[in-house]
């Protein structure tokens, strides 16, 4: 271990002026090879530091001479008495070292008012009996650079002018141990005392040097303590008077704690070069600093030694952000740094999570900024585009029947890359607060969650733990642990996090727990979830430890867990068999693809039937249909209105259909066809078993003019809600939500429909040709199960109720189909609730329209379904 003292800041003179200069090259300890040429030290002030501290150091030297003149009894009384002097254990820290020869070195650091007293004891070391042997401590002090000591005083100090070290002899106590004392002004802390022992013999001109058993110099912190390795990040000491810093970095040979006392500068006020013996436990570097200092932010410098390097130039390394910091701030150069301030207290009042059963969810995915940023939101400029803006628009969500919002990633992220490239995992993005500050964002988010909860709406977060931004995130801390550096060729250059590496797994779990406990978040949707299945070397795991740990974590037991295998780096979804432990739901990519294919006339009936009934091919493994989150469009790819307007060759993977003409058109037939297809998509989504996920803006027809790129998405234009399109689609969504709730026995189920209660039909009531691509019509009859009613009806008593049969038809062909409705027993009749081919407002109805046979003598009811349409019928008593 190298040892030296070189302060990183200047100190003010009494008149407030700082006199500064550079010292010449210094030499310092480096283990066995003691003398090493160092670089110029940094700036200090002569008046305060070279005056006050040097005087104390000389007093300390004289103190050891005073000890030598004391009697054995006096020394014993001073060292061992417990009755006469009671030490405040909170202000005394002891360190124990062992030399290679077996001698024990104990160092006790005690804070006495405004000074620090240091006692060094050496035991199990025999001196020669001729009385001419003596033990000397050769010592120096340093702060930011252990390779250079700070000079004490050029004029009066006995310090060596080249190495900046001082020699202080030991005296022998009555306890048969050697001891000496030093004292320093408390105002000059924190710093390190570094020393080695020299055994001087009167007959032997060669001195014997004693180092630690690791063949390094002894080193103890003064003005701060070693601290604790857990918890990682910043925490308060047991007396709430200290900060404990704990920072993981396995491969760093040097870690420097950088402390700032000013938010307007990028230069640290103090840098502490953490000692690898005192301030490191395992792979965690740690220190405890008195919080009476006026520091406001902190960061770390890390240096890894490579085989080609001999010197460690830590100051050349960038300052990195603490991964566990819960409050962060931007420096003068817009670099993220951790704040030493705690999150402000927040009054949650009687806030309680709605805790909605999974099968009852109706989800709305939104971007916090884009949801209310548009001037049409009519919100104040400091509220638009923030968490507060989302809270102000809760009435819109309620009008759609939404009971859960899924927020696109809100972790602090790289602005050039977007929200799917995070920089930090414990803080919301500052731009989402009313004043664009982190404290503002925290309070604004908590107010939003509280208000949404009061309206019975859960808050789910999209989270990205599989990769980070290309710089400024976890880079420079320990890349070979946090990232796939040199471990997997296909992941090496993409900032992919090594999620199942123990320290990364711990970081992710702590982040999730933090958002649940601190922000009352109700669930998480894990973006690029397929990468969570990669092992530490990039291999595929059937039982990934992180996914399993999340599933069984007690603090996450009541949260919704959703796997989304969409990859922001490759802009595509991947289909994998995701391990679930009956806890993980999935964003259903197959659902999206199969429904899109059917409505454009390309799919087979068996695929549509499977998706409508809850995707049993995916979720019959101990879960159920409620674990399927069904979406038609998402924030990447085409929006709902573009899905029926653009289908050029470059969009082949979108499985879209332009309904006869590419892009904008004035042709009435094309526009009517597009409108029907939008209704069809929403209809199928809301009558399918599983959780419907509506994407922001689809209810009012927001378009990107055919661009599938995420950055092409536009802000929500609130004027479009009042348009003819927006009016009918929002009303239709609200109606379909009420149908789902009223018939929760069918559409909001935790288990699959019983086979005996389902009947599939072709248009003539024959068995469908399941695998024939030419067949584009399918009908489904559902017989009500005898169950106790779980939810109160949201409709009038005269409306159709539970325990009535349903009949649903889907016609994706370009010609009408005559459909024979199942015959009913006497006293019942069919009512049409939805026909997406009819004009607004008649294409859906709460009361329903009774359908009867064309002729009174005819028992079967035949209904003509128009091209590209869907229908919903429900039985009702003839007396209703």
C-alpha positions in Angstrom: 0.0 0.0 0.0 1.3 3.5 -0.8 0.9 6.2 1.8 1.1 9.9 1.6 -0.9 13.2 2.2 -1.8 15.6 -0.5 -5.0 17.7 0.2 -7.2 18.4 -2.8 -8.4 21.8 -1.7 -7.0 25.1 -0.4 -7.9 26.4 3.1 -8.9 30.0 3.8 -6.8 32.4 5.7 -8.2 34.4 8.7 -8.9 37.3 6.4 -10.8 35.1 4.0 -8.0 35.1 1.3 -6.5 31.8 0.3 -2.8 31.7 -0.4 -1.9 28.8 -2.7 1.1 27.3 -4.3 2.4 24.0 -5.6 4.9 21.9 -3.7 7.9 20.3 -5.3 8.0 16.6 -6.1 7.6 14.6 -3.0 8.7 11.1 -2.0 6.6 8.6 0.0 6.1 5.1 1.3 5.5 2.3 -1.1 5.7 -0.8 1.1 9.2 -2.4 1.0 10.5 0.0 -1.5 10.0 3.0 0.7 11.2 5.9 -1.5 9.1 6.8 -4.6 9.2 10.0 -6.6 5.8 11.5 -6.6 4.1 14.2 -8.6 3.5 17.8 -7.6 1.0 18.0 -4.8 -2.1 20.1 -5.0 -3.1 23.4 -3.6 -3.1 24.2 0.2 -3.2 27.3 2.3 -0.1 28.2 4.4 -1.8 30.1 7.2 -4.3 27.6 8.5 -2.8 24.3 7.6 0.9 24.7 7.7 0.5 26.8 10.9 -2.1 25.2 13.1 -1.6 21.6 12.2 2.1 21.7 12.1 2.2 23.1 15.7 -0.1 20.3 16.9 2.2 17.8 15.2 5.2 19.2 17.0 3.2 19.1 20.3 2.5 15.5 19.6 6.2 14.8 19.1 6.9 16.5 22.4 4.1 14.5 23.9 6.0 11.3 23.4 9.0 12.8 25.2 6.7 13.7 28.1 5.6 10.1 28.2 9.2 9.0 28.5 9.7 11.0 31.6 6.7 9.6 33.4 6.8 6.8 35.9 5.6 3.4 35.1 2.7 3.9 37.5 1.6 7.1 35.7 1.7 5.4 32.3 -0.3 2.5 33.6 -2.9 4.9 35.1 -3.3 6.8 31.8 -3.5 3.7 29.6 -5.6 1.3 31.5 -7.8 3.1 34.0 -11.5 2.8 33.4 -12.9 4.2 36.6 -11.1 7.6 36.4 -11.7 8.2 32.7 -14.7 6.7 30.8 -14.3 6.7 27.0 -17.2 7.7 24.9 -17.3 4.6 22.7 -19.0 6.5 19.9 -15.9 8.7 19.6 -13.2 6.1 20.0 -12.2 3.8 17.2 -9.6 1.0 17.4 -7.6 -0.7 14.7 -5.5 -3.8 15.1 -2.7 -4.8 12.8 -0.3 -7.7 12.7 3.3 -7.6 11.5 5.1 -10.3 9.6 7.1 -11.1 12.7 4.0 -11.6 14.7 4.0 -8.3 16.7 0.6 -6.7 17.2 0.0 -3.0 16.5 -3.1 -1.4 18.0 -4.1 2.1 17.0 -6.8 4.0 19.0 -8.3 7.2 17.5 -10.3 9.3 20.0 -12.0 12.6 19.4 -11.5 15.0 22.4 -13.5 18.2 22.0 -11.9 19.9 19.0 -8.8 17.6 18.7 -8.1 14.0 17.7 -5.8 12.0 20.0 -4.1 9.0 18.5 -2.5 6.3 20.6 -0.3 3.6 19.0 0.5 0.4 21.0 2.9 -2.3 20.0 3.0 -5.6 21.8 4.6 -9.0 21.4 7.8 -7.3 20.2 11.0 -8.0 22.1 13.7 -5.3 22.3 17.4 -6.2 22.9 18.3 -6.2 26.6 21.3 -3.8 26.2 19.1 -0.8 26.5 20.3 0.7 23.3 17.5 -0.6 21.1 14.5 1.6 20.5 11.4 1.5 18.3 10.5 4.5 16.1 7.4 5.3 14.1 8.0 6.9 10.8 4.7 8.6 9.8 3.0 11.0 7.5 -0.5 12.1 6.6 -2.5 12.3 3.4 -5.9 12.8 2.0 -6.6 12.4 -1.7 -3.4 10.7 -2.9 -1.8 7.9 -0.9 1.4 8.3 -3.0 2.3 11.7 -1.6 2.4 13.0 1.9 1.5 16.6 2.8 4.3 18.7 4.3 3.7 19.8 7.8 6.0 22.9 8.3 9.1 23.8 6.5 10.6 25.9 9.2 9.9 24.4 12.6 8.9 20.8 11.9 11.4 17.8 12.3 9.7 16.4 9.2 11.9 15.1 6.4 11.8 17.8 3.7 12.0 15.2 0.9 9.6 12.5 2.1 7.5 14.7 4.3 7.7 12.1 7.1 8.3 12.5 10.8 10.0 10.1 13.2 8.5 9.7 16.7 10.0 7.2 19.2 8.0 4.8 21.3 8.1 4.5 25.1 7.6 1.4 27.2 4.5 1.2 29.4 4.1 -1.0 32.6 2.0 -3.4 30.5 5.2 -4.5 28.7 4.1 -2.8 25.5 5.4 0.1 23.6 3.3 3.2 23.0 3.3 6.7 21.7 0.7 9.5 21.3 -0.1 12.1 18.6 -2.6 14.9 18.6 -4.1 16.8 15.7 -6.4 19.7 15.4 -9.9 18.4 14.6 -10.4 21.2 12.0 -7.9 19.5 9.8 -9.7 16.2 9.6 -10.5 14.0 7.8 -7.2 12.5 6.7 -5.1 9.3 6.9 -2.2 8.6 9.3 0.2 6.3 7.5 3.3 4.9 9.1 5.8 2.1 9.4 7.9 1.0 12.3 11.7 1.1 12.5 13.7 -0.9 15.0 16.9 1.1 15.8 19.8 -0.7 17.5 22.8 1.1 18.9 25.2 -1.6 17.7 23.6 -2.3 14.3 23.8 0.6 11.8 21.1 -1.1 9.6 17.6 -0.5 10.9 15.0 -3.2 10.7 11.7 -2.0 9.2 8.4 -3.5 10.3 5.4 -3.5 8.0 2.0 -5.2 8.2 1.6 -8.9 7.5 0.6 -7.8 3.9 3.9 -6.1 3.5 2.4 -2.7 3.4 2.5 0.4 5.6 0.1 0.8 8.5 -2.8 3.2 7.7 -5.7 4.5 9.9 -8.3 7.2 9.1 -8.6 10.2 11.4 -11.7 12.3 11.5 -13.7 9.5 9.9 -13.9 5.8 10.5 -13.7 2.6 8.4 -17.5 2.5 8.3 -19.5 -0.6 7.3 -19.9 -2.5 4.1 -23.6 -2.8 4.3 -26.0 -1.4 3.3 -24.6 -0.4 0.0 -24.9 3.3 -0.9 -25.3 6.1 1.6 -26.8 5.5 5.0 -26.9 7.2 8.4 -24.8 6.0 11.3 -26.4 4.5 14.4 -26.3 8.0 16.1 -27.5 9.7 12.9 -24.4 11.9 13.2 -22.4 10.3 10.5 -22.7 9.3 6.8 -21.7 5.8 5.9 -20.6 5.3 2.4 -20.5 1.7 0.9 -19.5 1.1 -2.7 -18.9 -2.1 -4.6 -15.9 -2.4 -6.9 -14.2 -5.8 -7.0 -11.4 -5.0 -9.5 -10.5 -1.5 -8.4 -7.1 -1.2 -6.8 -7.9 2.4 -5.7 -11.2 4.1 -4.8 -11.4 7.7 -3.9 -14.4 9.2 -2.1 -15.0 12.7 -3.6 -17.0 15.1 -1.5 -18.4 18.5 -2.7 -19.3 21.5 -0.6 -20.6 23.6 -3.6 -23.2 22.8 -6.2 -21.8 25.2 -8.7 -18.4 23.5 -9.3 -17.2 20.2 -10.7 -14.2 20.2 -8.5 -14.4 18.1 -5.3 -13.8 20.0 -2.0 -12.3 16.9 -0.4 -11.0 13.6 -1.8 -10.3 10.6 0.5 -8.2 7.9 -1.0 -9.8 4.8 0.7 -7.3 2.4 2.2 -7.7 -1.1 0.8 -7.1 -2.7 4.2 -9.0 -0.4 6.6 -11.8 0.8 4.2 -12.4 -2.4 2.3 -14.3 -5.6 3.2 -14.5 -8.2 0.5 -15.4 -6.3 -2.6 -17.0 -3.3 -0.8 -15.2 -0.1 -0.1 -16.6 1.9 2.8 -16.1 4.9 5.1 -18.0 6.8 7.7 -17.7 10.6 7.8 -19.1 13.1 10.3 -22.2 14.8 8.8 -21.4 18.1 10.5 -19.3 18.9 7.5 -20.9 21.2 4.9 -20.7 18.6 2.1 -23.7 18.4 -0.3 -22.8 15.9 -2.9 -20.4 13.0 -3.5 -19.0 10.6 -6.1 -16.2 8.1 -6.5 -13.1 7.7 -8.6 -12.1 4.1 -9.4 -8.9 2.7 -10.9 -8.3 -0.8 -12.0 -4.7 -2.0 -12.3 -3.8 -3.7 -15.6 -0.8 -5.8 -16.2 0.8 -3.1 -18.3 0.4 -0.4 -15.6 2.7 0.3 -12.7 1.4 3.6 -11.4 -2.2 4.3 -10.5 -3.2 7.7 -11.5 -6.6 7.9 -9.8 -7.1 11.6 -10.5 -7.2 10.9 -14.2 -10.3 8.7 -13.7 -13.8 10.2 -14.1 -16.0 10.6 -11.0 -18.8 8.1 -11.1 -22.2 8.1 -9.5 -23.1 5.9 -6.6 -25.4 3.2 -8.1 -27.4 3.1 -4.8 -27.9 6.9 -4.4 -31.5 7.7 -3.8 -31.2 11.4 -4.3 -29.1 12.6 -7.2 -28.3 16.0 -8.7 -26.6 17.4 -11.8 -23.2 19.1 -11.5 -22.2 22.3 -13.2 -21.3 20.3 -16.3 -24.6 18.4 -16.2 -22.9 15.3 -14.8 -25.0 13.2 -12.4 -23.7 13.1 -8.8 -25.2 11.7 -5.6 -26.7 14.1 -3.1 -26.0 13.9 0.7 -29.5 15.1 1.4 -32.3 12.6 2.1 -35.6 12.5 0.3 -37.9 15.1 1.8 -40.6 13.7 4.0 -43.9 13.1 2.4 -47.4 12.8 4.0 -49.0 9.7 2.5 -52.0 10.1 4.7 -54.2 7.1 4.4 -52.9 6.0 1.1 -53.5 2.3 0.3 -52.8 0.4 -2.8 -56.1 -0.5 -4.6 -54.6 -4.1 -4.8 -56.8 -4.9 -7.8 -56.9 -8.6 -8.6 -54.8 -9.3 -11.7 -57.8 -10.5 -13.8 -59.7 -7.2 -13.1 -57.0 -4.9 -14.5 -57.6 -2.6 -17.5 -54.3 -0.9 -18.3 -53.4 2.3 -20.1 -49.8 2.7 -21.2 -48.5 6.3 -21.3 -45.4 8.5 -21.5 -45.3 11.0 -18.6 -44.0 13.8 -20.7 -46.0 13.2 -23.9 -49.3 12.7 -22.0 -49.8 16.3 -21.0 -47.0 18.2 -22.7 -49.1 19.5 -25.6 -50.5 23.0 -25.1 -54.0 21.5 -25.7 -53.8 20.0 -22.2 -54.4 23.5 -20.9 -52.2 22.9 -17.9 -49.7 25.4 -16.4 -46.4 25.3 -18.1 -44.7 23.9 -15.0 -47.3 21.1 -14.7 -47.6 20.1 -18.3 -45.4 17.1 -19.1 -44.9 16.1 -15.4 -46.2 13.6 -12.9 -48.5 16.3 -11.7 -49.9 16.6 -15.2 -50.8 12.9 -15.2 -52.6 13.4 -11.9 -54.6 16.3 -13.4 -55.9 14.1 -16.2 -57.1 11.2 -14.1 -60.7 12.0 -15.1 -59.9 11.0 -18.7 -58.5 7.7 -17.5 -61.6 7.1 -15.4 -63.9 7.9 -18.4 -62.2 5.0 -20.3 -62.7 2.6 -17.4 -59.0 2.4 -16.8 -57.9 1.1 -13.4 -54.1 0.9 -13.9 -51.6 3.1 -15.7 -48.4 1.7 -17.1 -45.8 4.4 -17.2 -43.0 4.3 -19.7 -39.6 4.2 -17.9 -39.3 7.1 -15.5 -35.8 6.3 -14.1 -33.2 8.9 -14.7 -32.1 8.3 -18.3 -29.9 9.6 -21.1 -31.9 12.4 -22.8 -30.3 11.8 -26.3 -31.2 8.1 -26.2 -34.5 8.3 -24.5 -36.3 6.7 -21.5 -35.3 3.1 -22.4 -31.6 3.8 -21.7 -31.4 4.4 -18.0 -28.5 6.0 -16.1 -29.7 5.4 -12.6 -32.2 3.0 -10.9 -33.2 4.8 -7.7 -34.4 8.2 -8.9 -37.1 9.6 -11.2 -36.1 11.7 -14.2 -35.8 15.3 -13.1 -37.7 16.7 -16.1 -40.9 15.0 -14.8 -41.0 17.4 -11.8 -42.7 20.8 -12.0 -39.4 22.7 -11.4 -37.2 20.2 -13.3 -35.3 19.2 -10.2 -34.9 15.8 -8.6 -36.6 16.8 -5.3 -39.5 18.3 -7.3 -39.8 15.1 -9.4 -39.9 12.9 -6.3 -42.6 14.9 -4.6 -44.6 15.2 -7.8 -44.5 11.5 -8.4 -45.6 10.7 -4.9 -48.5 13.1 -5.2 -49.5 11.5 -8.5 -49.4 8.0 -7.0 -51.4 9.1 -4.0 -54.1 10.8 -6.2 -54.3 7.8 -8.6 -54.7 5.4 -5.7 -57.5 7.6 -4.2 -59.3 7.1 -7.6 -58.9 3.3 -7.5 -56.1 3.3 -10.1 -52.9 1.4 -9.7 -49.5 2.6 -10.9 -47.3 0.2 -12.8 -43.8 1.1 -14.1 -41.9 -0.1 -17.1 -38.4 -0.8 -15.9 -35.2 -1.5 -17.9 -32.6 -3.5 -16.0 -31.0 -5.3 -18.9 -28.9 -2.5 -20.3 -28.0 1.2 -19.6 -27.0 4.2 -21.6 -23.6 3.9 -23.3 -22.0 6.2 -20.7 -22.6 7.8 -17.4 -24.4 4.9 -15.8 -22.5 2.1 -14.1 -19.5 2.5 -16.4 -16.2 3.0 -14.8 -17.1 1.3 -11.5 -16.4 -2.3 -12.3 -17.3 -3.0 -15.9 -16.4 -6.7 -15.8 -18.9 -7.2 -13.0 -21.7 -4.9 -13.9 -21.5 -5.5 -17.7 -20.8 -8.4 -20.0 -17.3 -7.0 -20.6 -15.3 -9.8 -22.2 -17.9 -12.5 -21.2 -20.3 -12.7 -24.2 -19.4 -11.6 -27.7 -23.0 -10.7 -28.7 -23.5 -8.6 -25.6 -20.0 -7.1 -25.1 -20.5 -3.8 -26.9 -24.1 -2.9 -26.1 -23.9 -1.9 -22.5 -25.8 -5.0 -21.5 -26.0 -5.5 -17.8 -24.9 -8.9 -16.4 -28.3 -9.2 -14.5 -27.6 -12.6 -12.9 -24.2 -11.6 -11.6 -24.7 -11.4 -7.8 -24.0 -7.7 -7.3 -26.2 -6.7 -10.2 -28.9 -9.0 -9.0 -28.7 -7.3 -5.6 -28.8 -3.9 -7.2 -32.0 -4.7 -9.1 -33.8 -6.2 -6.1 -32.9 -3.2 -4.0 -34.2 -0.9 -6.7 -37.5 -2.7 -6.9 -38.0 -2.7 -3.2 -37.2 1.0 -3.0 -39.9 1.9 -5.5 -42.4 -0.2 -3.7 -41.7 1.1 -0.2 -40.8 4.7 -1.0 -43.2 5.4 -3.9 -45.9 2.9 -3.3 -45.6 1.4 -6.8 -48.1 -1.4 -7.5 -46.2 -3.4 -10.2 -43.4 -3.6 -12.8 -43.2 -4.4 -16.4 -39.7 -5.6 -17.3 -38.6 -4.4 -20.7 -36.3 -6.8 -22.7 -37.2 -9.5 -20.2 -35.7 -12.3 -22.3 -32.2 -10.9 -21.4 -33.0 -11.6 -17.7 -32.6 -15.2 -18.6 -28.9 -14.8 -19.6 -26.3 -16.3 -17.3 -23.1 -14.5 -16.2 -21.4 -15.7 -19.4 -24.3 -15.0 -21.7 -25.7 -18.5 -21.7 -29.4 -19.2 -21.5 -30.7 -20.2 -18.1 -33.8 -22.3 -17.5 -33.9 -21.1 -13.8 -32.4 -17.6 -13.7 -31.7 -16.6 -10.1 -32.8 -13.0 -10.5 -36.2 -13.9 -12.0 -36.7 -16.4 -9.2 -35.6 -14.0 -6.5 -38.0 -11.4 -7.7 -40.8 -13.9 -7.7 -40.3 -14.9 -4.0 -39.1 -11.6 -2.6 -41.4 -10.8 0.4 -41.4 -7.0 -0.2 -42.6 -7.6 -3.8 -45.2 -10.2 -2.9 -48.2 -8.0 -3.7 -46.8 -6.4 -6.8 -47.7 -7.2 -10.3 -44.7 -8.7 -12.3 -44.9 -8.5 -16.1 -42.3 -9.8 -18.6 -42.1 -7.8 -21.8 -39.6 -9.3 -24.3 -39.5 -6.2 -26.5 -35.8 -5.2 -27.0 -35.2 -1.4 -27.3 -31.8 -2.0 -28.8 -33.0 -4.2 -31.6 -36.5 -2.6 -31.7 -38.3 -5.9 -31.8 -40.0 -8.4 -29.6 -38.6 -11.9 -28.9 -40.7 -14.9 -28.0 -39.2 -17.0 -25.2 -40.5 -19.5 -22.7 -40.4 -17.4 -19.6 -40.0 -19.1 -16.2 -42.7 -17.7 -13.9 -43.2 -19.6 -10.5 -46.9 -18.7 -10.9 -46.0 -15.0 -10.3 -44.9 -13.6 -13.6 -47.4 -12.4 -16.2 -46.3 -11.6 -19.8 -47.0 -9.0 -22.4 -48.4 -11.3 -25.0 -46.6 -10.7 -28.4 -48.3 -13.7 -30.0 -51.7 -12.1 -29.2 -50.7 -8.9 -31.0 -49.4 -10.8 -34.1 -52.3 -13.3 -34.4 -55.0 -10.6 -34.1 -53.3 -8.4 -36.6 -52.9 -11.3 -39.0 -56.6 -12.3 -38.7 -58.0 -8.8 -39.3 -55.8 -8.3 -42.4 -57.0 -11.7 -43.7 -53.8 -13.6 -43.4 -54.2 -15.7 -40.3 -55.8 -19.0 -39.4 -58.9 -19.4 -37.2 -57.1 -21.6 -34.7 -54.7 -18.8 -33.8 -57.5 -16.3 -33.2 -59.5 -18.7 -31.1 -56.5 -19.5 -28.9 -55.8 -15.8 -28.2 -59.5 -14.9 -27.5 -59.7 -17.7 -24.9 -56.6 -16.6 -23.0 -53.6 -18.1 -24.9 -53.8 -21.5 -23.3 -50.7 -22.5 -25.3 -48.7 -20.2 -23.1 -50.5 -19.9 -19.8 -51.9 -23.4 -19.0 -48.7 -24.1 -17.1 -50.1 -23.3 -13.7 -51.1 -19.7 -14.4 -54.2 -18.7 -16.3 -55.6 -16.2 -18.8 -55.1 -13.3 -16.3 -51.4 -13.6 -16.8 -51.7 -12.6 -20.5 -51.4 -8.8 -21.1 -53.0 -8.3 -24.5 -52.0 -5.4 -26.6 -52.6 -4.4 -30.2 -50.2 -1.5 -30.5 -47.5 -0.1 -28.3 -45.3 2.9 -28.1 -42.8 1.5 -30.6 -44.2 0.4 -34.0 -47.3 1.7 -35.6 -50.1 3.4 -33.7 -53.6 2.0 -34.0 -54.7 4.4 -36.6 -51.5 3.9 -38.6 -51.9 0.1 -38.4 -54.9 0.4 -40.7 -53.4 3.2 -42.9 -49.9 2.1 -43.8 -48.5 -1.2 -45.1 -45.6 -0.5 -47.3 -42.9 -3.1 -47.9 -40.7 -1.5 -45.2 -43.5 -2.2 -42.7 -43.9 -5.9 -43.5 -43.0 -6.9 -39.9 -45.8 -4.7 -38.6 -48.4 -7.0 -40.1 -50.5 -4.0 -41.0 -53.0 -3.4 -43.8 -53.8 0.0 -45.3 -57.4 -0.9 -46.2 -56.9 -0.2 -49.9 -54.8 2.9 -50.1 -51.5 3.9 -48.5 -51.5 6.8 -46.1 -53.9 9.8 -46.1 -56.9 9.5 -48.3 -60.2 11.2 -49.0 -61.9 8.0 -50.3 -65.0 7.4 -48.3 -64.9 3.6 -48.7 -61.3 3.4 -47.5 -62.0 5.6 -44.5 -65.1 3.6 -43.5 -63.1 0.4 -43.8 -60.3 1.8 -41.6 -62.8 2.9 -39.0 -64.4 -0.5 -38.9 -60.9 -2.1 -38.5 -60.1 0.1 -35.6 -63.4 -0.8 -33.9 -62.6 -4.5 -34.6 -59.2 -4.3 -33.0 -60.6 -2.7 -29.9 -63.6 -5.1 -29.8 -61.4 -8.2 -30.0 -59.0 -6.8 -27.4 -61.8 -6.2 -24.9 -63.7 -9.5 -25.3 -60.5 -11.6 -25.1 -59.6 -13.3 -21.8 -56.6 -11.6 -20.3 -55.7 -8.0 -19.5 -56.3 -5.3 -22.2 -53.5 -2.8 -22.6 -54.5 0.4 -24.4 -51.7 2.6 -25.7 -51.7 6.3 -25.2 -53.3 8.2 -28.0 -55.0 5.3 -29.7 -58.4 6.4 -28.3 -58.2 9.6 -30.3 -56.3 8.6 -33.5 -52.8 10.0 -32.9 -50.6 9.2 -35.9 -46.9 9.2 -36.7 -47.6 9.1 -40.5 -46.5 5.6 -40.7 -43.2 5.8 -38.8 -42.6 2.9 -36.4 -39.8 4.6 -34.6 -40.2 5.4 -30.9 -38.9 8.9 -31.3 -41.6 9.6 -33.9 -44.3 9.4 -31.3 -46.2 12.7 -30.8 -47.5 14.3 -27.7 -51.1 13.6 -26.8 -53.3 16.2 -28.5 -56.3 16.8 -26.2 -58.2 18.6 -28.9 -58.6 15.3 -30.7 -60.7 13.8 -27.9 -63.5 16.1 -29.0 -63.2 15.2 -32.7 -65.8 12.9 -34.3 -63.3 10.0 -34.3 -62.2 10.7 -30.7 -65.8 11.0 -29.4 -67.0 7.7 -30.8 -63.8 5.7 -30.0 -63.6 6.9 -26.4 -67.3 6.1 -25.9 -66.8 2.7 -27.4 -63.9 1.9 -25.2 -65.9 3.0 -22.2 -68.8 0.8 -23.2 -66.5 -2.2 -23.8 -65.0 -1.7 -20.4 -68.5 -1.8 -18.8 -69.3 -5.0 -20.7 -66.1 -6.6 -19.3 -66.9 -5.6 -15.8 -70.6 -6.6 -16.0 -69.7 -9.9 -17.5 -66.6 -10.5 -15.5 -67.7 -14.1 -15.2 -66.6 -14.5 -18.8 -64.1 -11.7 -19.6 -62.3 -11.2 -16.3 -61.5 -14.7 -15.3 -58.6 -16.1 -13.3 -59.0 -19.5 -14.9 -59.9 -20.7 -18.4 -63.4 -21.3 -19.7 -64.7 -24.8 -19.4 -64.7 -26.6 -22.7 -68.3 -27.7 -22.2 -69.3 -24.1 -22.1 -67.7 -23.1 -25.4 -69.0 -23.8 -28.9 -67.2 -22.7 -32.1 -69.1 -22.2 -35.3 -68.6 -21.5 -39.0 -71.3 -19.3 -40.5 -73.7 -22.2 -41.0 -73.1 -23.6 -37.4 -70.8 -26.3 -38.7 -67.3 -26.9 -37.3 -64.8 -24.2 -38.5 -61.9 -25.1 -40.8 -59.3 -24.2 -38.2 -56.2 -24.4 -40.3 -57.5 -23.1 -43.7 -56.1 -19.6 -44.4 -59.0 -19.1 -46.8 -61.6 -19.2 -43.9 -62.0 -15.8 -42.5 -65.2 -16.2 -40.4 -65.5 -17.5 -36.9 -68.2 -17.5 -34.3 -68.1 -18.3 -30.6 -71.0 -19.3 -28.3 -70.4 -19.0 -24.6 -72.7 -20.6 -22.1 -72.9 -18.8 -18.8 -71.5 -20.7 -15.8 -73.4 -20.9 -12.6 -71.3 -18.8 -10.3 -71.8 -16.4 -7.5 -71.7 -12.8 -8.6 -68.3 -11.3 -7.8 -68.9 -7.7 -8.7 -71.8 -5.4 -8.6 -73.4 -4.6 -12.0 -72.4 -1.2 -13.4 -75.6 -1.1 -15.6 -79.3 -0.6 -14.9 -81.3 -3.6 -13.6 -83.2 -3.8 -16.8 -80.1 -4.4 -18.8 -78.8 -7.9 -19.7 -77.1 -9.4 -16.6 -74.8 -12.3 -15.8 -75.9 -15.9 -16.3 -77.0 -15.1 -19.9 -75.4 -16.7 -22.9 -73.2 -14.8 -25.4 -72.6 -15.1 -29.1 -69.7 -13.4 -30.8 -68.9 -13.3 -34.5 -65.8 -12.2 -36.4 -65.8 -11.6 -40.2 -62.5 -10.7 -41.7 -63.6 -11.3 -45.3 -64.5 -8.7 -47.9 -68.0 -10.0 -48.3 -71.0 -10.3 -46.0 -71.7 -13.5 -44.1 -75.1 -14.8 -43.0 -74.8 -16.1 -39.5 -77.2 -18.5 -37.9 -77.5 -17.7 -34.2 -77.9 -20.7 -31.8 -81.5 -21.6 -31.1 -82.8 -20.6 -27.6 -85.3 -22.2 -25.2 -88.7 -20.6 -24.9 -88.7 -17.4 -23.0 -85.3 -16.1 -24.2 -84.2 -14.0 -27.2 -81.0 -12.5 -28.6 -80.0 -8.9 -28.2 -77.3 -7.3 -30.3 -74.9 -5.2 -28.2 -72.2 -4.5 -30.8 -72.0 -4.5 -34.6 -68.9 -2.7 -35.7 -70.2 -2.2 -39.2 -73.1 0.0 -38.2 -72.8 3.8 -38.1 -72.1 5.7 -34.9 -73.8 5.9 -32.4 -75.8 2.8 -33.3 -72.9 0.3 -33.6 -72.9 -0.3 -29.8 -75.8 -0.1 -27.3 -76.1 -0.5 -23.6 -79.8 -1.6 -23.9 -79.1 -3.7 -27.0 -81.3 -4.3 -30.1 -83.5 -7.4 -30.1 -83.0 -9.6 -33.2 -85.7 -12.0 -34.2 -86.4 -14.4 -37.1 -87.5 -12.8 -40.3 -90.6 -14.9 -40.4 -92.7 -15.7 -37.3 -92.8 -19.4 -38.3 -89.0 -19.5 -38.6 -87.3 -20.7 -35.4 -83.7 -19.9 -36.3 -82.4 -16.3 -36.2 -80.2 -15.4 -39.2 -78.1 -12.2 -38.9 -76.1 -10.7 -41.8 -72.6 -9.6 -40.8 -71.1 -7.0 -43.1 -67.5 -7.3 -44.4 -64.8 -6.6 -41.9 -67.0 -6.5 -38.9 -67.5 -8.1 -35.4 -70.7 -8.6 -33.5 -71.7 -9.4 -29.9 -75.1 -10.8 -28.9 -76.4 -11.7 -25.4 -79.5 -13.6 -24.4 -82.2 -11.9 -22.5 -85.6 -12.9 -21.1 -88.5 -12.3 -23.4 -90.3 -10.5 -20.7 -87.5 -8.0 -20.2 
